[in-house]
């Protein structure tokens, strides 16, 4: 079963900033590669929110999960932070964060601790 995707405002901003940074610093070719990589990751978690490569992150917030964006031969520097809303059959994408940030300081405002 495929879940619908709901972006938080913070996740929308993250996506825009990540892609703009990629375009500005690595060029148009890399922009499209990274954009497609993020899209593949989002498609994966909406088709299987508890995908084996995702992790439960209850230490961050109740019901939080993360999925590190990657594909064979290409590891990205970002991960998706999300939670599953079973009653609405939605994946709520809270943030798209760089692996180097302090995740606790960048939690989505709507993720209760």
Secondary structure, 3 states (H helix, E strand, C coil): CCCEEEECHHHHHHHHHHHHHHHHHHHHHHHHHHHHHHHHHHHHHHHCCCCCCCEECCCCCCCEEEEEEEECCEEEEEEEEEEEECCCCEEEEEEEEECCCCHHHHCCCCCCC
